[in-house]
Amino acid sequence: MKLTSVEELKEKHLGKIGTPKRDKYEQELKIELLAEEIKALRISNNLTQDQLGELIGVQELKSLS
């Protein structure tokens, strides 16, 4: 039985590092991991999304209706 590494699977389905499809995948993965880390830190500090937004100077966008 031949084992396939994650890297081999990525290259097969997304291409080698440096190709547009692979670069897009890697960038989206980094953003997703960063978002999860921010969420975990926010929760561990008992902050709501609004409270975190206020702390970092981001305001909620209001609908224009």
PDB file of N, CA, C and O in Angstrom:
ATOM      1  N   MET A   1       0.849  -1.179   0.000  1.00  0.00           N
ATOM      2  CA  MET A   1       0.000   0.000   0.000  1.00  0.00           C
ATOM      3  C   MET A   1       0.895   1.243   0.000  1.00  0.00           C
ATOM      4  O   MET A   1       1.766   1.393   0.857  1.00  0.00           O
ATOM      5  N   LYS A   2       0.667   2.127  -0.970  1.00  0.00           N
ATOM      6  CA  LYS A   2       1.462   3.349  -1.082  1.00  0.00           C
ATOM      7  C   LYS A   2       0.766   4.479  -0.348  1.00  0.00           C
ATOM      8  O   LYS A   2      -0.421   4.730  -0.556  1.00  0.00           O
ATOM      9  N   LEU A   3       1.507   5.153   0.505  1.00  0.00           N
ATOM     10  CA  LEU A   3       0.975   6.311   1.210  1.00  0.00           C
ATOM     11  C   LEU A   3       1.282   7.568   0.408  1.00  0.00           C
ATOM     12  O   LEU A   3       2.341   7.686  -0.209  1.00  0.00           O
ATOM     13  N   THR A   4       0.345   8.496   0.426  1.00  0.00           N
ATOM     14  CA  THR A   4       0.513   9.764  -0.283  1.00  0.00           C
ATOM     15  C   THR A   4       0.542  10.881   0.745  1.00  0.00           C
ATOM     16  O   THR A   4      -0.311  10.945   1.630  1.00  0.00           O
ATOM     17  N   SER A   5       1.519  11.753   0.624  1.00  0.00           N
ATOM     18  CA  SER A   5       1.627  12.863   1.566  1.00  0.00           C
ATOM     19  C   SER A   5       0.630  13.963   1.206  1.00  0.00           C
ATOM     20  O   SER A   5       0.114  14.017   0.090  1.00  0.00           O
ATOM     21  N   VAL A   6       0.378  14.819   2.161  1.00  0.00           N
ATOM     22  CA  VAL A   6      -0.510  15.959   1.932  1.00  0.00           C
ATOM     23  C   VAL A   6       0.082  16.846   0.841  1.00  0.00           C
ATOM     24  O   VAL A   6      -0.646  17.348  -0.015  1.00  0.00           O
ATOM     25  N   GLU A   7       1.380  17.037   0.869  1.00  0.00           N
ATOM     26  CA  GLU A   7       2.047  17.864  -0.140  1.00  0.00           C
ATOM     27  C   GLU A   7       1.841  17.289  -1.540  1.00  0.00           C
ATOM     28  O   GLU A   7       1.592  18.036  -2.486  1.00  0.00           O
ATOM     29  N   GLU A   8       1.943  15.982  -1.675  1.00  0.00           N
ATOM     30  CA  GLU A   8       1.721  15.346  -2.976  1.00  0.00           C
ATOM     31  C   GLU A   8       0.282  15.546  -3.448  1.00  0.00           C
ATOM     32  O   GLU A   8       0.036  15.784  -4.631  1.00  0.00           O
ATOM     33  N   LEU A   9      -0.655  15.449  -2.526  1.00  0.00           N
ATOM     34  CA  LEU A   9      -2.059  15.663  -2.884  1.00  0.00           C
ATOM     35  C   LEU A   9      -2.313  17.105  -3.304  1.00  0.00           C
ATOM     36  O   LEU A   9      -3.042  17.367  -4.260  1.00  0.00           O
ATOM     37  N   LYS A  10      -1.700  18.039  -2.574  1.00  0.00           N
ATOM     38  CA  LYS A  10      -1.851  19.452  -2.937  1.00  0.00           C
ATOM     39  C   LYS A  10      -1.305  19.699  -4.338  1.00  0.00           C
ATOM     40  O   LYS A  10      -1.946  20.366  -5.150  1.00  0.00           O
ATOM     41  N   GLU A  11      -0.121  19.162  -4.619  1.00  0.00           N
ATOM     42  CA  GLU A  11       0.472  19.362  -5.935  1.00  0.00           C
ATOM     43  C   GLU A  11      -0.385  18.741  -7.029  1.00  0.00           C
ATOM     44  O   GLU A  11      -0.525  19.309  -8.112  1.00  0.00           O
ATOM     45  N   LYS A  12      -0.952  17.589  -6.748  1.00  0.00           N
ATOM     46  CA  LYS A  12      -1.783  16.911  -7.749  1.00  0.00           C
ATOM     47  C   LYS A  12      -3.051  17.704  -8.052  1.00  0.00           C
ATOM     48  O   LYS A  12      -3.438  17.825  -9.215  1.00  0.00           O
ATOM     49  N   HIS A  13      -3.698  18.243  -7.030  1.00  0.00           N
ATOM     50  CA  HIS A  13      -5.000  18.885  -7.210  1.00  0.00           C
ATOM     51  C   HIS A  13      -4.932  20.403  -7.343  1.00  0.00           C
ATOM     52  O   HIS A  13      -5.833  21.011  -7.921  1.00  0.00           O
ATOM     53  N   LEU A  14      -3.875  21.024  -6.815  1.00  0.00           N
ATOM     54  CA  LEU A  14      -3.784  22.487  -6.831  1.00  0.00           C
ATOM     55  C   LEU A  14      -2.594  23.008  -7.630  1.00  0.00           C
ATOM     56  O   LEU A  14      -2.545  24.187  -7.982  1.00  0.00           O
ATOM     57  N   GLY A  15      -1.650  22.142  -7.911  1.00  0.00           N
ATOM     58  CA  GLY A  15      -0.445  22.559  -8.613  1.00  0.00           C
ATOM     59  C   GLY A  15       0.686  22.834  -7.640  1.00  0.00           C
ATOM     60  O   GLY A  15       0.508  22.812  -6.422  1.00  0.00           O
ATOM     61  N   LYS A  16       1.836  23.090  -8.201  1.00  0.00           N
ATOM     62  CA  LYS A  16       3.015  23.377  -7.385  1.00  0.00           C
ATOM     63  C   LYS A  16       2.934  24.779  -6.806  1.00  0.00           C
ATOM     64  O   LYS A  16       2.207  25.631  -7.317  1.00  0.00           O
ATOM     65  N   ILE A  17       3.685  25.014  -5.735  1.00  0.00           N
ATOM     66  CA  ILE A  17       3.760  26.340  -5.138  1.00  0.00           C
ATOM     67  C   ILE A  17       4.261  27.305  -6.206  1.00  0.00           C
ATOM     68  O   ILE A  17       5.225  27.021  -6.917  1.00  0.00           O
ATOM     69  N   GLY A  18       3.603  28.430  -6.304  1.00  0.00           N
ATOM     70  CA  GLY A  18       3.956  29.421  -7.315  1.00  0.00           C
ATOM     71  C   GLY A  18       2.965  29.504  -8.451  1.00  0.00           C
ATOM     72  O   GLY A  18       2.969  30.468  -9.218  1.00  0.00           O
ATOM     73  N   THR A  19       2.106  28.487  -8.566  1.00  0.00           N
ATOM     74  CA  THR A  19       1.063  28.549  -9.588  1.00  0.00           C
ATOM     75  C   THR A  19      -0.117  29.335  -9.014  1.00  0.00           C
ATOM     76  O   THR A  19      -0.339  29.310  -7.803  1.00  0.00           O
ATOM     77  N   PRO A  20      -0.869  30.026  -9.856  1.00  0.00           N
ATOM     78  CA  PRO A  20      -1.963  30.863  -9.352  1.00  0.00           C
ATOM     79  C   PRO A  20      -2.977  30.113  -8.480  1.00  0.00           C
ATOM     80  O   PRO A  20      -3.382  30.620  -7.434  1.00  0.00           O
ATOM     81  N   LYS A  21      -3.382  28.930  -8.896  1.00  0.00           N
ATOM     82  CA  LYS A  21      -4.385  28.174  -8.135  1.00  0.00           C
ATOM     83  C   LYS A  21      -3.843  27.791  -6.759  1.00  0.00           C
ATOM     84  O   LYS A  21      -4.559  27.883  -5.762  1.00  0.00           O
ATOM     85  N   ARG A  22      -2.596  27.369  -6.702  1.00  0.00           N
ATOM     86  CA  ARG A  22      -1.986  26.969  -5.420  1.00  0.00           C
ATOM     87  C   ARG A  22      -1.773  28.190  -4.532  1.00  0.00           C
ATOM     88  O   ARG A  22      -2.038  28.135  -3.331  1.00  0.00           O
ATOM     89  N   ASP A  23      -1.298  29.288  -5.111  1.00  0.00           N
ATOM     90  CA  ASP A  23      -1.079  30.495  -4.325  1.00  0.00           C
ATOM     91  C   ASP A  23      -2.383  31.008  -3.722  1.00  0.00           C
ATOM     92  O   ASP A  23      -2.410  31.446  -2.571  1.00  0.00           O
ATOM     93  N   LYS A  24      -3.461  30.953  -4.498  1.00  0.00           N
ATOM     94  CA  LYS A  24      -4.766  31.387  -3.996  1.00  0.00           C
ATOM     95  C   LYS A  24      -5.199  30.503  -2.825  1.00  0.00           C
ATOM     96  O   LYS A  24      -5.683  31.007  -1.812  1.00  0.00           O
ATOM     97  N   TYR A  25      -5.028  29.198  -2.962  1.00  0.00           N
ATOM     98  CA  TYR A  25      -5.368  28.258  -1.890  1.00  0.00           C
ATOM     99  C   TYR A  25      -4.568  28.565  -0.626  1.00  0.00           C
ATOM    100  O   TYR A  25      -5.134  28.638   0.465  1.00  0.00           O
ATOM    101  N   GLU A  26      -3.259  28.744  -0.768  1.00  0.00           N
ATOM    102  CA  GLU A  26      -2.398  29.002   0.387  1.00  0.00           C
ATOM    103  C   GLU A  26      -2.795  30.305   1.080  1.00  0.00           C
ATOM    104  O   GLU A  26      -2.827  30.369   2.309  1.00  0.00           O
ATOM    105  N   GLN A  27      -3.097  31.344   0.295  1.00  0.00           N
ATOM    106  CA  GLN A  27      -3.498  32.635   0.877  1.00  0.00           C
ATOM    107  C   GLN A  27      -4.814  32.498   1.639  1.00  0.00           C
ATOM    108  O   GLN A  27      -4.945  33.013   2.749  1.00  0.00           O
ATOM    109  N   GLU A  28      -5.795  31.798   1.042  1.00  0.00           N
ATOM    110  CA  GLU A  28      -7.083  31.615   1.710  1.00  0.00           C
ATOM    111  C   GLU A  28      -6.924  30.807   2.993  1.00  0.00           C
ATOM    112  O   GLU A  28      -7.598  31.082   3.985  1.00  0.00           O
ATOM    113  N   LEU A  29      -6.052  29.831   2.981  1.00  0.00           N
ATOM    114  CA  LEU A  29      -5.798  29.018   4.171  1.00  0.00           C
ATOM    115  C   LEU A  29      -5.199  29.868   5.284  1.00  0.00           C
ATOM    116  O   LEU A  29      -5.601  29.746   6.441  1.00  0.00           O
ATOM    117  N   LYS A  30      -4.245  30.725   4.947  1.00  0.00           N
ATOM    118  CA  LYS A  30      -3.636  31.600   5.945  1.00  0.00           C
ATOM    119  C   LYS A  30      -4.678  32.535   6.555  1.00  0.00           C
ATOM    120  O   LYS A  30      -4.690  32.749   7.768  1.00  0.00           O
ATOM    121  N   ILE A  31      -5.543  33.087   5.724  1.00  0.00           N
ATOM    122  CA  ILE A  31      -6.587  33.988   6.217  1.00  0.00           C
ATOM    123  C   ILE A  31      -7.540  33.244   7.146  1.00  0.00           C
ATOM    124  O   ILE A  31      -7.925  33.765   8.192  1.00  0.00           O
ATOM    125  N   GLU A  32      -7.917  32.032   6.765  1.00  0.00           N
ATOM    126  CA  GLU A  32      -8.823  31.237   7.593  1.00  0.00           C
ATOM    127  C   GLU A  32      -8.196  30.908   8.944  1.00  0.00           C
ATOM    128  O   GLU A  32      -8.867  30.985   9.973  1.00  0.00           O
ATOM    129  N   LEU A  33      -6.917  30.541   8.950  1.00  0.00           N
ATOM    130  CA  LEU A  33      -6.228  30.227  10.204  1.00  0.00           C
ATOM    131  C   LEU A  33      -6.101  31.459  11.084  1.00  0.00           C
ATOM    132  O   LEU A  33      -6.276  31.374  12.299  1.00  0.00           O
ATOM    133  N   LEU A  34      -5.798  32.601  10.485  1.00  0.00           N
ATOM    134  CA  LEU A  34      -5.703  33.847  11.237  1.00  0.00           C
ATOM    135  C   LEU A  34      -7.050  34.215  11.848  1.00  0.00           C
ATOM    136  O   LEU A  34      -7.113  34.638  13.003  1.00  0.00           O
ATOM    137  N   ALA A  35      -8.125  34.056  11.083  1.00  0.00           N
ATOM    138  CA  ALA A  35      -9.463  34.361  11.588  1.00  0.00           C
ATOM    139  C   ALA A  35      -9.819  33.465  12.775  1.00  0.00           C
ATOM    140  O   ALA A  35     -10.400  33.932  13.755  1.00  0.00           O
ATOM    141  N   GLU A  36      -9.475  32.196  12.690  1.00  0.00           N
ATOM    142  CA  GLU A  36      -9.755  31.273  13.793  1.00  0.00           C
ATOM    143  C   GLU A  36      -8.955  31.648  15.036  1.00  0.00           C
ATOM    144  O   GLU A  36      -9.462  31.548  16.153  1.00  0.00           O
ATOM    145  N   GLU A  37      -7.719  32.076  14.852  1.00  0.00           N
ATOM    146  CA  GLU A  37      -6.882  32.487  15.987  1.00  0.00           C
ATOM    147  C   GLU A  37      -7.444  33.746  16.644  1.00  0.00           C
ATOM    148  O   GLU A  37      -7.491  33.835  17.871  1.00  0.00           O
ATOM    149  N   ILE A  38      -7.868  34.713  15.841  1.00  0.00           N
ATOM    150  CA  ILE A  38      -8.466  35.931  16.382  1.00  0.00           C
ATOM    151  C   ILE A  38      -9.736  35.595  17.158  1.00  0.00           C
ATOM    152  O   ILE A  38      -9.962  36.129  18.244  1.00  0.00           O
ATOM    153  N   LYS A  39     -10.557  34.721  16.609  1.00  0.00           N
ATOM    154  CA  LYS A  39     -11.797  34.330  17.281  1.00  0.00           C
ATOM    155  C   LYS A  39     -11.493  33.661  18.629  1.00  0.00           C
ATOM    156  O   LYS A  39     -12.123  33.979  19.638  1.00  0.00           O
ATOM    157  N   ALA A  40     -10.534  32.745  18.641  1.00  0.00           N
ATOM    158  CA  ALA A  40     -10.187  32.053  19.884  1.00  0.00           C
ATOM    159  C   ALA A  40      -9.686  33.032  20.938  1.00  0.00           C
ATOM    160  O   ALA A  40     -10.056  32.934  22.107  1.00  0.00           O
ATOM    161  N   LEU A  41      -8.847  33.973  20.525  1.00  0.00           N
ATOM    162  CA  LEU A  41      -8.344  34.971  21.468  1.00  0.00           C
ATOM    163  C   LEU A  41      -9.466  35.882  21.969  1.00  0.00           C
ATOM    164  O   LEU A  41      -9.507  36.233  23.148  1.00  0.00           O
ATOM    165  N   ARG A  42     -10.369  36.260  21.072  1.00  0.00           N
ATOM    166  CA  ARG A  42     -11.500  37.104  21.462  1.00  0.00           C
ATOM    167  C   ARG A  42     -12.353  36.393  22.505  1.00  0.00           C
ATOM    168  O   ARG A  42     -12.734  36.989  23.513  1.00  0.00           O
ATOM    169  N   ILE A  43     -12.648  35.133  22.266  1.00  0.00           N
ATOM    170  CA  ILE A  43     -13.485  34.359  23.190  1.00  0.00           C
ATOM    171  C   ILE A  43     -12.763  34.144  24.520  1.00  0.00           C
ATOM    172  O   ILE A  43     -13.374  34.256  25.583  1.00  0.00           O
ATOM    173  N   SER A  44     -11.468  33.839  24.464  1.00  0.00           N
ATOM    174  CA  SER A  44     -10.723  33.607  25.707  1.00  0.00           C
ATOM    175  C   SER A  44     -10.620  34.877  26.556  1.00  0.00           C
ATOM    176  O   SER A  44     -10.400  34.805  27.765  1.00  0.00           O
ATOM    177  N   ASN A  45     -10.779  36.025  25.924  1.00  0.00           N
ATOM    178  CA  ASN A  45     -10.763  37.297  26.646  1.00  0.00           C
ATOM    179  C   ASN A  45     -12.171  37.819  26.920  1.00  0.00           C
ATOM    180  O   ASN A  45     -12.354  38.969  27.320  1.00  0.00           O
ATOM    181  N   ASN A  46     -13.156  36.960  26.700  1.00  0.00           N
ATOM    182  CA  ASN A  46     -14.557  37.283  26.981  1.00  0.00           C
ATOM    183  C   ASN A  46     -15.010  38.573  26.295  1.00  0.00           C
ATOM    184  O   ASN A  46     -15.668  39.415  26.906  1.00  0.00           O
ATOM    185  N   LEU A  47     -14.652  38.713  25.026  1.00  0.00           N
ATOM    186  CA  LEU A  47     -15.049  39.890  24.263  1.00  0.00           C
ATOM    187  C   LEU A  47     -16.075  39.510  23.198  1.00  0.00           C
ATOM    188  O   LEU A  47     -15.983  38.453  22.575  1.00  0.00           O
ATOM    189  N   THR A  48     -17.042  40.386  23.004  1.00  0.00           N
ATOM    190  CA  THR A  48     -17.958  40.207  21.883  1.00  0.00           C
ATOM    191  C   THR A  48     -17.260  40.744  20.633  1.00  0.00           C
ATOM    192  O   THR A  48     -16.219  41.394  20.725  1.00  0.00           O
ATOM    193  N   GLN A  49     -17.837  40.468  19.480  1.00  0.00           N
ATOM    194  CA  GLN A  49     -17.278  41.003  18.238  1.00  0.00           C
ATOM    195  C   GLN A  49     -17.321  42.533  18.256  1.00  0.00           C
ATOM    196  O   GLN A  49     -16.381  43.193  17.814  1.00  0.00           O
ATOM    197  N   ASP A  50     -18.412  43.084  18.769  1.00  0.00           N
ATOM    198  CA  ASP A  50     -18.527  44.543  18.851  1.00  0.00           C
ATOM    199  C   ASP A  50     -17.456  45.133  19.760  1.00  0.00           C
ATOM    200  O   ASP A  50     -16.856  46.155  19.428  1.00  0.00           O
ATOM    201  N   GLN A  51     -17.210  44.496  20.909  1.00  0.00           N
ATOM    202  CA  GLN A  51     -16.195  44.987  21.833  1.00  0.00           C
ATOM    203  C   GLN A  51     -14.800  44.949  21.201  1.00  0.00           C
ATOM    204  O   GLN A  51     -14.026  45.897  21.335  1.00  0.00           O
ATOM    205  N   LEU A  52     -14.491  43.859  20.519  1.00  0.00           N
ATOM    206  CA  LEU A  52     -13.203  43.758  19.843  1.00  0.00           C
ATOM    207  C   LEU A  52     -13.087  44.835  18.771  1.00  0.00           C
ATOM    208  O   LEU A  52     -12.040  45.468  18.630  1.00  0.00           O
ATOM    209  N   GLY A  53     -14.155  45.041  18.020  1.00  0.00           N
ATOM    210  CA  GLY A  53     -14.156  46.074  16.999  1.00  0.00           C
ATOM    211  C   GLY A  53     -13.868  47.448  17.575  1.00  0.00           C
ATOM    212  O   GLY A  53     -13.109  48.226  16.998  1.00  0.00           O
ATOM    213  N   GLU A  54     -14.477  47.743  18.717  1.00  0.00           N
ATOM    214  CA  GLU A  54     -14.228  49.027  19.374  1.00  0.00           C
ATOM    215  C   GLU A  54     -12.770  49.147  19.810  1.00  0.00           C
ATOM    216  O   GLU A  54     -12.156  50.203  19.657  1.00  0.00           O
ATOM    217  N   LEU A  55     -12.222  48.061  20.352  1.00  0.00           N
ATOM    218  CA  LEU A  55     -10.835  48.088  20.815  1.00  0.00           C
ATOM    219  C   LEU A  55      -9.837  48.335  19.690  1.00  0.00           C
ATOM    220  O   LEU A  55      -8.827  49.010  19.887  1.00  0.00           O
ATOM    221  N   ILE A  56     -10.119  47.790  18.515  1.00  0.00           N
ATOM    222  CA  ILE A  56      -9.164  47.941  17.415  1.00  0.00           C
ATOM    223  C   ILE A  56      -9.553  49.055  16.448  1.00  0.00           C
ATOM    224  O   ILE A  56      -8.874  49.275  15.445  1.00  0.00           O
ATOM    225  N   GLY A  57     -10.648  49.758  16.748  1.00  0.00           N
ATOM    226  CA  GLY A  57     -11.030  50.898  15.934  1.00  0.00           C
ATOM    227  C   GLY A  57     -11.794  50.580  14.676  1.00  0.00           C
ATOM    228  O   GLY A  57     -11.763  51.349  13.715  1.00  0.00           O
ATOM    229  N   VAL A  58     -12.479  49.459  14.669  1.00  0.00           N
ATOM    230  CA  VAL A  58     -13.289  49.076  13.522  1.00  0.00           C
ATOM    231  C   VAL A  58     -14.749  49.264  13.904  1.00  0.00           C
ATOM    232  O   VAL A  58     -15.197  48.803  14.955  1.00  0.00           O
ATOM    233  N   GLN A  59     -15.482  49.946  13.036  1.00  0.00           N
ATOM    234  CA  GLN A  59     -16.891  50.173  13.314  1.00  0.00           C
ATOM    235  C   GLN A  59     -17.750  49.268  12.443  1.00  0.00           C
ATOM    236  O   GLN A  59     -17.376  48.918  11.324  1.00  0.00           O
ATOM    237  N   GLU A  60     -18.902  48.901  12.976  1.00  0.00           N
ATOM    238  CA  GLU A  60     -19.849  48.059  12.256  1.00  0.00           C
ATOM    239  C   GLU A  60     -20.420  48.851  11.074  1.00  0.00           C
ATOM    240  O   GLU A  60     -20.748  50.031  11.202  1.00  0.00           O
ATOM    241  N   LEU A  61     -20.529  48.185   9.933  1.00  0.00           N
ATOM    242  CA  LEU A  61     -21.142  48.815   8.772  1.00  0.00           C
ATOM    243  C   LEU A  61     -22.660  48.698   8.896  1.00  0.00           C
ATOM    244  O   LEU A  61     -23.185  47.607   9.119  1.00  0.00           O
ATOM    245  N   LYS A  62     -23.344  49.790   8.755  1.00  0.00           N
ATOM    246  CA  LYS A  62     -24.808  49.815   8.849  1.00  0.00           C
ATOM    247  C   LYS A  62     -25.397  49.713   7.448  1.00  0.00           C
ATOM    248  O   LYS A  62     -24.864  50.277   6.493  1.00  0.00           O
ATOM    249  N   SER A  63     -26.491  48.994   7.344  1.00  0.00           N
ATOM    250  CA  SER A  63     -27.203  48.862   6.078  1.00  0.00           C
ATOM    251  C   SER A  63     -27.801  50.205   5.680  1.00  0.00           C
ATOM    252  O   SER A  63     -28.282  50.954   6.531  1.00  0.00           O
ATOM    253  N   LEU A  64     -27.771  50.502   4.403  1.00  0.00           N
ATOM    254  CA  LEU A  64     -28.324  51.750   3.895  1.00  0.00           C
ATOM    255  C   LEU A  64     -29.735  51.498   3.371  1.00  0.00           C
ATOM    256  O   LEU A  64     -29.954  51.513   2.160  1.00  0.00           O
ATOM    257  N   SER A  65     -30.680  51.271   4.256  1.00  0.00           N
ATOM    258  CA  SER A  65     -32.047  51.022   3.796  1.00  0.00           C
ATOM    259  C   SER A  65     -32.983  52.107   4.212  1.00  0.00           C
ATOM    260  O   SER A  65     -34.173  52.047   3.903  1.00  0.00           O
TER     261      SER A  65
END
